[in-house]
Amino acid sequence: RISVTYFKGEMIGRQLVRACSNWSLASFARRAYSDLASAVGSNSETSTADVLTDKFGRNHTYLRISLTERCNLRCQYCMPEDGVQLTPRDALLTTEEIVQLSRLFATAGINKIRLTGGEPLVRRDIIEIVGELSAIPGIKCVAMTTNGVTLSHKIQRLREAGLGALNISLDTLVAAKFQFISRRKGWDKVMRGIDDAIRHGYQPVKVYIQYRMAPNFRETMFL
């Protein structure tokens, strides 16, 4: 799996975008595009087949894109109660840059893209992003990992735009525990989002749990 973060971090050689939060905020989009375009467009026999092949001979076909650091929850294991210092807007990948990079990765063999965050549904352009990525030749599936809080309001448009798979984070089946873990209300909205996803044809809807949270140990077998 290859990961792209929401900011324009710097590249390290041809290890295209195994991006980490400690990379400097610089010209990620331009340098990543230039480096990958150069590799894919070269005349060498291995230009396309090997550009996303690691030293163990594994050909990577799965791209994970973190769209934002913003989130509408404050889960104890993930984020401070008061949130984090946000990256300046001009350092974030735009919709156009996300699509441009994804197209280029598709020419190098990527066929599945997963959108994550933060919480990807807080991006105002999320429907547009899903639609653009779904239309890229060679992309077989656009998936998303979400906390599900606002999913019900967008599920129909996401389905119509081409979202093919869903993972939903749900750490507990008890509303009070949900509020304790996430420091926010919204358990009922997540449950409604799961039901709506099933009604819109998502099979399966995968549920993700942070097992290490003490309040939910006994629920794990049911989840």
N, C-alpha and C positions, 0 to 999 in steps of 0.2 A: 504494500500500500504506500502511495506517495501522498504527502500532505502539503497543502498550501494554506498559509495563515491569512487572516484578514488584512494584514498590513504588508507594505512593500519592503520586506526585509531583504537583506543582501543574499546573493547566491554564493555557494562555496563550490567552485569548480563545476564539474559536470554532474555532481550529485544533486540534480535538479530539485530544488525546493523541498528538502527535508527540513522545513522551517521550524525554528525554535523562537520562543519569546525573547531571548536575549540577543537576537540578531539586531543590528542597528537598523533604524528606520531609514531606508534609502530608496534606491531605484529598483526595487524588486521586479516589478512588472516588466520594465524595459529590459533589464539584464536577463531575466528568466526567458522572456520571449526571444531575445536575440540569441542566447546560448542554445536553446532548444531548436529554434528555427535553423540555426547554422548546422546543428548536428543532423537534423532530419533532411535538410536540403543539400547536404554534401554529396559528392559523387562516389563515396566509398561504398563497398558492397554491404557493409554492416550499418550503414547510416540510420536506417529505420528500425531494423530488427533488434539492434543492440543498444539503442539510445536509452531504453528503460529496462535494460537487463542488468542485474546486479552481479557481483563477483562470484556468486554461487550459481549463476546461470538461470536465475529465476526471472521470468519476463513479467513485469508489473503491468496490470491492466486496470487497476482500481485507484482512482484519484479521490482524495478526501479534501474538501475545501471548507475551511473555517471562515464563515462570512462576517462574523462580528464577535466582539468581546462582550457586548451588551447582553443582559439577561433580565427577565422579569421576576426571577426568584433569587434568593440569597441562601442557597443551600450551605449548611455548615461545613461540609467537606470540600466545598468548591470556592466560595467567595465570602469576603468579609461582609458583615451586616450592612455597612455603609457603602458597599460596592468597591470598585477599584478606579484608579485614575484612567480615564479613557484615552485611547489613541486619537491624536488630531485627525479630523475628517479628511484633510488633504493627504494623509498617509495611508488611508484605507483603499483597498482595491475597489474600483468602480464596477458597475455592472458590465460596461464595455470591456474592461480589462479582464474580468472573470471569464467572460465568454470567449475573448480572444485567446487567453491562455488555454482554456478548455479545448477549443478547436485545435490548437497546436498539439496538445497532449493526445487528442484523438487520432491525429495523423501518425503519432508514434506508437499507437496500439492501445491506448486507454479506451475501455468500453463501458465502464461503470463509474459514476460520480456520486459521492455522498456529500450532502450539505450539512454542516454542523455549525456550532457557535463556540462560546456563548449560546444564545438561543436564536436560531436562524429566522424564526418567524417574526422577530422584532424588526427585521429589515423591511422598509416600506416597498422595496422593489423585488420582494421575494417571488411573487408570481411571475414577474417579467424574467427573473433569473432562471426559474424552473423552465419556463417556456422556451427560452433561448437555448438552454443546455440540452433540452429534450430534442430539439430540432437539429442538433449537430450530427452529421453523418458519422456512423460508427459507434455512437453512444447508444447502448442497448437499455440502460437503466439509469435514471436519476433518482436517488434515494435521499432520505432526510432523517436525521436524528433530532428529536424535539422534546421539550418537556410537556407539550400538549396543552398548555394553558389556553392558548388562543387558537388551537387547531380547528375547533368547530366552526369558527367564523370564516375560515379560509379553505377548508377541506375540499369543497366543491370546485373552487377555482384552481386549487393545486392539482386536483385530479384532471381537470380539463386542460391544464397547462402541460401535463405529462408526467407528473410525479408518480414513480412506479413502485416505491417501497417506503415503508415507515418503521422507524424504531422510536418508541416512546418511553421516556424515563418516568418511572413510578416507584418510589422507594417504600411505599406502605399502602395498605388497604384501609387504613384508618385516617379519617380526616384530621383529627387532632394531632396525630403523629406527623402527618404531612406538613401541617403548619409549624410544628416544632422543628422539623428537619430543614424545611425550606425557608422558614421565617416569613412566610407569606401564606395567605389563603389561596385556594384554587383547586383543591382536591376534586371537587365536584366537576369543575371544568375539564380537568384531565380525563376523568372517567367518561364524561360526555364526548370528549374528543376521540377516545378509543372506540366508543359505540358508533360514532359517526364515521370513523375511518372504516370500520367493518361494513357499515351500510353502503359506503361508497365503493366497496369491492376490494379493499385491501386485504389480501390473504397470503400469508399470515400478517397480523400486526404484532411485531415483536416488542416485548416490554423489557426494559433494562432496569436493573436494581443495583444500587450501591450496597452490597452485602455487609460492608464493614460498619454501617451505622447501627449502634447497639439497639435502638428502639425497634428495629424491624427484624431482628434475628429470628424470632419465632414465626414470622410470616413468610419467610423465604420459601418454604415448601409449598405454600399456597400460590405465591406469585409465580 
